[in-house]
Structures are given as structure tokens and as C-alpha cells.
């Protein structure tokens, strides 16, 4: 029996939506240069932003390592009660 053909319309719509969103982000990035003090006004908070990005990246890496560590060492297995040992 033939499988029903899946429509590619959702994939095309998602691609177009992501492309439009990416174009908007690019426009906002370049347009923000002329708002307020431009990029020079970000200089005082730039160290905090960089430290925050490094901290988030480090925390993400540690949490991913913990998830894989617990999976590899069997900590994620369900606990089984041994009912035969205690009659």
C-alpha cells in the first residue's frame, strides 16, 4: 500500500519564516548602531556581558557533562525492589 505523500508546505513556510526572522535580526543589529550612543554606549557593560556569556556557556557544559555522566554510570536506571529477598 502506498504511503500518503507528505506536504512540503510546512517546511517551506518554516524556512521562509526563519529567513525573514534572520533578516529582521540583521537589520536590527545594523540599525542599532545609530540609536542613542551607538556601540560606544555599550562599552561600560561589555565586560559584564562577556563574563555572563562565559558563565552561561560553562554552566551549560557542566550540566550536559553531568547528564551524560549519570547516563553512562547507570544513575538514570529505575530502582528495582527485590521482593524475593524479604518473604
Secondary structure, DSSP 8 states (H G I E B T S, - for coil): -------SHHHHHHHHHHHHHHHHHHHHHHHGGGSTTGGGGGGGGHHHHHHHHHHHHHHHHHHHHHHHHHHHTTTTS-----TTT--
